[in-house]
């Protein structure tokens, strides 16, 4: 679904990303993990066409979309849920849900408003509320709903659990698992290795614009140690070994065991 090859990008003549290469298959979750300032947001924005590439290729399915404007990349099946949600404070939830459908030409959309509300039931009772009246968790759900209504084949999630209460963050994790079961490719940016290990089939650690460690579903204790050390280079070796104990048994979620319809994934 997504293949990024030797991507370079930056701002104002400066380079932030240095030769990024990664792939995400349909139905997979690939996590980009790194500290603040590592380049995670820049990477997602470059894929979405919001940051100009200076080199490299971005293939969505078999099409190279590198250099295309953001609206054409969106039409190719790429949707971004940005860091900080960025909902419109003055628009109601219902109005937000009409925006992605404007000008839509697909005769049989995969994601309808009803199906999105089944996936994110907390929004159903808030349709008349304005974006500025929603909690942080509700705004995050709304940002995901808005993105899904564009009918994406690739979803870019930028720190989706940032600042959320644990219960709400767990709902977001469950939504990610459901989307993967629906064959949506998910590229997730997060500073939290635990979130990545709990939901991603593949993990890449980004540091100063370079991928410095990678792992896939066959991660063992040694690989987890490499990931943790890449995120905490100043951590003493003994502390690193202790910190990865909970990650040693990392395996991706069993998508086959998830329901095929988001309507079955209700939260109460």
C-alpha positions as CSV (number, residue, x, y, z in Angstrom):
1,X,0.0,0.0,0.0
2,X,2.7,2.6,1.1
3,X,6.3,2.4,0.0
4,X,8.6,5.3,0.9
5,X,12.1,5.3,-0.7
6,X,15.0,7.5,0.3
7,X,12.7,10.4,1.3
8,X,14.4,13.7,2.1
9,X,12.4,16.7,3.2
10,X,12.7,19.8,5.3
11,X,11.9,23.5,5.7
12,X,13.4,26.7,4.4
13,X,16.3,24.9,2.7
14,X,17.2,22.9,5.8
15,X,16.9,19.1,5.7
16,X,14.9,17.4,8.5
17,X,14.5,13.9,7.0
18,X,17.5,12.0,5.7
19,X,16.8,9.1,3.4
20,X,13.7,7.6,5.0
21,X,12.7,4.2,3.6
22,X,9.7,2.2,4.9
23,X,6.7,0.2,3.8
24,X,3.2,-0.3,5.2
25,X,1.0,-3.1,3.7
26,X,-2.8,-3.0,3.7
27,X,-4.2,-4.1,7.0
28,X,-0.9,-3.4,8.8
29,X,0.1,-0.9,11.5
30,X,3.6,0.5,11.2
31,X,4.7,2.7,14.1
32,X,7.2,5.5,13.9
33,X,8.6,6.0,17.4
34,X,10.8,8.9,18.4
35,X,11.3,11.7,20.9
36,X,10.0,15.2,20.3
37,X,11.8,16.9,17.4
38,X,12.9,13.6,15.8
39,X,11.0,14.3,12.6
40,X,7.8,12.2,13.1
41,X,5.4,15.0,12.2
42,X,7.5,16.1,9.3
43,X,7.5,12.6,7.9
44,X,3.8,12.2,8.0
45,X,3.3,15.7,6.5
46,X,5.8,14.9,3.7
47,X,3.9,11.8,2.8
48,X,0.6,13.7,2.9
49,X,2.0,16.5,0.6
50,X,2.1,19.2,3.3
51,X,6.0,19.4,3.3
52,X,8.0,19.6,0.1
53,X,10.2,16.7,-0.7
54,X,13.7,17.3,-1.9
55,X,14.4,13.7,-2.9
56,X,12.9,10.3,-2.8
57,X,9.6,8.6,-3.7
58,X,6.3,8.0,-2.1
59,X,4.3,5.2,-3.7
60,X,0.6,4.8,-2.7
61,X,-0.3,1.4,-4.1
62,X,1.5,1.6,-7.5
63,X,1.4,5.4,-7.9
64,X,4.2,7.7,-7.1
65,X,2.6,10.7,-5.4
66,X,5.8,12.5,-4.5
67,X,5.6,16.1,-5.4
68,X,1.8,16.1,-5.8
69,X,-0.3,18.8,-4.0
70,X,-1.9,17.6,-0.8
71,X,-5.5,17.5,-2.2
72,X,-4.4,15.1,-5.0
73,X,-2.6,12.9,-2.5
74,X,-5.8,12.8,-0.4
75,X,-7.8,11.8,-3.5
76,X,-5.3,9.0,-4.0
77,X,-6.5,7.5,-0.7
78,X,-4.3,9.1,2.0
79,X,-5.8,10.8,5.1
80,X,-4.0,12.6,7.9
81,X,-5.2,12.8,11.5
82,X,-2.9,15.6,12.7
83,X,-1.3,16.1,16.1
84,X,-3.5,18.3,18.2
85,X,-6.7,17.2,16.4
86,X,-7.3,20.6,14.6
87,X,-11.1,20.5,14.6
88,X,-13.0,23.6,13.7
89,X,-14.1,25.2,17.0
90,X,-17.2,26.9,15.5
91,X,-18.5,24.0,13.5
92,X,-20.8,21.3,15.0
93,X,-19.9,17.6,14.9
94,X,-22.5,17.0,12.3
95,X,-21.1,19.8,10.1
96,X,-17.6,18.3,10.4
97,X,-19.0,15.0,9.1
98,X,-20.4,16.6,6.0
99,X,-17.1,18.2,5.0
100,X,-15.3,15.1,3.6
101,X,-18.3,14.2,1.5
102,X,-18.5,17.4,-0.4
103,X,-17.7,16.6,-4.1
104,X,-17.4,12.9,-3.4
105,X,-17.8,10.8,-6.6
106,X,-17.4,7.3,-5.2
107,X,-20.8,5.5,-5.6
108,X,-20.4,3.1,-2.7
109,X,-18.3,4.5,0.1
110,X,-16.8,2.1,2.6
111,X,-17.2,4.5,5.5
112,X,-20.5,6.2,5.9
113,X,-21.5,8.6,8.7
114,X,-23.6,5.9,10.3
115,X,-20.7,3.4,10.2
116,X,-18.3,6.0,11.6
117,X,-20.7,6.7,14.4
118,X,-21.0,3.0,15.1
119,X,-17.2,2.8,15.3
120,X,-17.0,6.0,17.5
121,X,-20.3,6.0,19.4
122,X,-19.3,8.8,21.7
123,X,-19.9,11.2,18.9
124,X,-23.5,10.2,18.2
125,X,-24.8,12.1,21.2
126,X,-22.7,15.2,20.4
127,X,-23.7,15.9,16.8
128,X,-25.2,19.3,17.7
129,X,-22.2,20.4,19.8
130,X,-19.4,22.6,18.3
131,X,-15.9,21.5,18.1
132,X,-14.8,23.9,20.8
133,X,-17.2,22.3,23.2
134,X,-15.8,18.8,23.0
135,X,-13.3,17.2,25.3
136,X,-9.9,16.3,24.0
137,X,-10.9,12.7,23.5
138,X,-14.0,13.6,21.6
139,X,-12.0,15.9,19.4
140,X,-9.6,13.1,18.7
141,X,-12.5,10.8,17.8
142,X,-14.0,13.6,15.5
143,X,-10.6,14.0,13.8
144,X,-10.5,10.3,13.1
145,X,-14.1,10.2,11.9
146,X,-13.5,13.2,9.5
147,X,-10.5,11.3,8.1
148,X,-12.4,8.1,7.6
149,X,-15.1,9.8,5.6
150,X,-12.6,10.6,2.9
151,X,-12.4,6.8,2.3
152,X,-8.7,6.4,3.0
153,X,-6.7,3.3,2.1
154,X,-3.8,4.8,4.1
155,X,-4.4,6.6,7.4
156,X,-1.6,8.7,9.0
157,X,-2.1,9.1,12.7
158,X,0.1,11.7,14.5
159,X,0.4,11.1,18.2
160,X,-3.3,10.0,18.5
161,X,-3.3,9.4,22.3
162,X,-1.4,12.6,23.3
163,X,-2.9,14.1,26.4
164,X,-5.8,11.7,26.6
165,X,-7.0,9.9,29.7
166,X,-6.1,6.2,29.9
167,X,-9.6,5.0,29.1
168,X,-9.9,7.2,26.1
169,X,-6.4,6.3,24.9
170,X,-7.5,2.6,25.1
171,X,-10.5,3.4,22.9
172,X,-8.1,4.9,20.3
173,X,-6.0,1.8,20.4
174,X,-9.1,-0.3,19.8
175,X,-10.1,1.8,16.8
176,X,-6.6,1.4,15.3
177,X,-7.0,-2.4,15.6
178,X,-10.4,-2.3,14.0
179,X,-9.1,-0.2,11.1
180,X,-6.3,-2.7,10.5
181,X,-8.8,-5.5,10.4
182,X,-10.6,-3.5,7.7
183,X,-7.5,-3.6,5.6
184,X,-6.7,0.1,6.1
185,X,-2.9,0.6,6.2
186,X,-2.0,2.7,9.3
187,X,1.2,4.7,9.8
188,X,1.3,5.8,13.4
189,X,3.7,8.4,14.9
190,X,4.1,8.3,18.7
191,X,6.8,8.9,21.3
192,X,5.4,5.9,23.3
193,X,7.1,2.6,22.6
194,X,4.4,0.8,24.7
195,X,1.7,2.1,22.3
196,X,3.7,1.0,19.3
197,X,4.4,-2.4,20.8
198,X,0.7,-2.9,21.6
199,X,-0.7,-2.1,18.2
200,X,2.0,-2.2,15.5
201,X,3.2,-5.0,13.4
202,X,6.4,-3.1,12.5
203,X,8.2,-0.4,14.5
204,X,10.8,2.1,13.3
205,X,12.7,4.4,15.6
206,X,13.3,7.9,14.2
207,X,16.1,10.0,15.6
208,X,17.2,13.4,14.2
209,X,15.5,12.6,10.9
210,X,17.0,9.1,10.4
211,X,15.6,5.6,11.0
212,X,18.1,4.2,13.5
213,X,16.3,0.9,14.5
214,X,13.6,-1.3,13.1
215,X,11.7,-4.3,14.2
216,X,8.8,-6.4,12.9
217,X,6.4,-9.0,14.4
218,X,9.2,-11.4,15.2
219,X,10.6,-9.0,17.8
220,X,12.4,-10.7,20.6
221,X,14.2,-9.4,23.7
222,X,17.3,-8.5,21.8
223,X,15.4,-6.4,19.2
224,X,13.3,-4.7,21.9
225,X,16.6,-3.8,23.7
226,X,17.8,-2.1,20.4
227,X,14.6,-0.1,20.1
228,X,14.7,1.0,23.7
229,X,18.3,2.0,23.5
230,X,17.7,4.0,20.4
231,X,15.0,5.9,22.2
232,X,17.1,6.3,25.4
233,X,20.7,6.5,24.4
234,X,21.8,7.7,27.8
235,X,20.1,5.0,29.7
236,X,22.5,2.7,31.5
237,X,22.6,-0.9,30.0
238,X,21.1,-2.5,33.2
239,X,18.2,0.0,33.3
240,X,17.6,-0.6,29.6
241,X,17.4,-4.4,30.1
242,X,14.9,-3.8,32.9
243,X,12.7,-1.4,31.0
244,X,12.1,-3.8,28.1
245,X,10.9,-6.7,30.2
246,X,7.3,-5.8,29.4
247,X,8.1,-5.6,25.7
248,X,10.0,-8.9,25.3
249,X,6.8,-10.7,24.3
250,X,5.6,-8.1,21.8
251,X,3.4,-9.6,19.1
252,X,1.0,-7.7,16.8
253,X,-2.7,-7.9,17.5
254,X,-4.5,-10.9,16.0
255,X,-6.6,-9.2,13.3
256,X,-8.3,-12.5,12.4
257,X,-9.9,-12.4,15.8
258,X,-11.5,-9.0,15.4
259,X,-15.0,-8.4,14.0
260,X,-15.2,-7.5,10.4
261,X,-17.6,-4.6,10.9
262,X,-16.7,-1.6,13.1
263,X,-20.3,-1.5,14.2
264,X,-19.4,-4.5,16.5
265,X,-16.7,-2.5,18.3
266,X,-18.9,-0.5,20.6
267,X,-17.7,1.3,23.7
268,X,-19.9,1.9,26.7
